[in-house]
């Protein structure tokens, strides 16, 4: 990777703001690459450990290393894939028994309890409302551990 670095600038500054304690250090690293720039700006106010210049510099280089690894992965086409959260519609509501059911696009029937609903009131739910949910295995099969009602504008993956 070093052969593709176009430029690198490293700045370590000592802060003079704190007179009752030792000064805090601020480390900045900017690396210019053919496809972009990696910039790390470690603020001294974030970490009291940055009273030690070596810790401030180490933290900055650790952050640069993580960003370089991400840059290399993107250049090689390795992209993190995020698992799609299951999607469905409310198909049944039983408020007297504190539960409902969701039907998925694959016609799977999923149980959910009133307490699993995160962003809406159970009594305000209606049949046909679109939801996303997390699944877990329950006593009687698959159930939704958390259910979120989807607004009007959403993306179904």
Long-range contacts (C-beta under 8 A, 24 or more apart in sequence): 1-68, 1-72, 4-33, 4-34, 5-31, 5-32, 5-33, 6-32, 6-33, 6-34, 7-31, 7-32, 8-32, 12-53, 12-56, 12-57, 14-53, 15-44, 21-51, 22-51, 23-51, 24-48, 24-50, 24-51, 24-56, 25-50, 25-51, 25-52, 25-53, 25-55, 25-56, 25-57, 26-50, 26-56, 27-56, 27-57, 27-59, 27-60, 28-60, 29-60, 29-61, 29-63, 29-64, 31-64, 31-68, 33-71, 35-71, 35-75, 36-71, 38-64, 38-67, 38-68, 38-71, 40-64, 40-67, 84-157, 85-132, 85-133, 85-134, 86-110, 86-132, 86-133, 86-134, 86-135, 87-130, 87-131, 87-132, 87-133, 87-150, 87-156, 87-157, 88-130, 88-131, 88-133, 89-128, 89-129, 89-130, 89-131, 90-125, 90-126, 90-127, 90-128, 90-129, 90-131, 91-127, 92-127, 93-125, 93-126, 93-127, 95-122, 95-123, 98-122, 100-125, 102-131, 102-133, 102-144, 102-147, 108-142, 110-135, 110-142, 110-143, 110-144, 111-138, 111-140, 111-141, 111-142, 111-143, 111-144, 112-143, 112-144, 112-147, 113-143, 116-143, 116-144, 116-145, 116-146, 116-147, 117-147, 117-149, 118-146, 118-147, 118-148, 119-148, 119-149, 120-148, 120-149, 125-149, 130-154
